[in-house]
């Protein structure tokens, strides 16, 4: 059994996977939402996976750290994405820059940022809502947006400046590579391709382009040329389960972020577009077979028991989040996801503030 702890708002990722590609291994999983964790005295399992840590507030994350440290003291094995060790997006990107792995630095808005290299953009430290600005090419433009966020943003301290890396290829397209880690194994997942610098969609955009990119995908899936590099990124981030999104600048891979609750997709669009006999479709199907086997391996081995002390996980801890940071994160993400027009309204409001602060 694989015991998965996750946020209720992100249950769709595993639901989608287990309804199609992972249907035959559905029985291997047990799911507990964080807001129901207090209902359990103990759970028997073979592996524990923590998801959605970036969605938790400081008080909730601190409680999960204490809980897993309690398990560590009891000698509990098989904890994937240990809350005490996983780096968030800002921590990971800063560390990769300091170690010379990534060429781009990041800065929280509350930090000194006078040494940043332009162009830059601003995004949230944790949320998966993408860039909140266009590319900003000088300090004057940056400070105008920072002033507008200071006036209009309720989560100002969680915003960060990211130095832009131009990973456009010789054909003028931007590619987003993805690799997944399940336990000790890292696999290639897909390539997204777009004309825009911000390739946000998780769908395989390469399908809408030409044979050149299909050949590139086939090479990527068969050879996985960035395997050792990706393994190192996951190790630095202390992530045992998740998806690494990255680009390639020339021949140099550059990490963007790691998503702790990735979507493995239900239906393969390659089969719809090219038929199940195409090499592209076959490679993606084989990839899903490998993923299912990795989950089976996590569900094997000795069964152990984890305890949930009531003094560490109280009834109101996740159900009634007290800290403002958690509520603001949740509300903002929910609004943006359900009402994309909200983002446009917010951008227009910021433009008005920029004109006032000139």
Beta strands, then each sheet from edge to edge (+ up, - down):
strand 1: 2-6
strand 2: 29-33
strand 3: 42-45
strand 4: 47-50
strand 5: 79-80
strand 6: 106-108
strand 7: 120-124
strand 8: 159-163
strand 9: 174-182
strand 10: 185-194
strand 11: 241-249
strand 12: 252-259
strand 13: 304-307
sheet 1: 2+ 1+ 4+ 5+
sheet 2: 3+ 13-
sheet 3: 6+ 8- 7+
sheet 4: 10+ 9- 11+ 12-
end
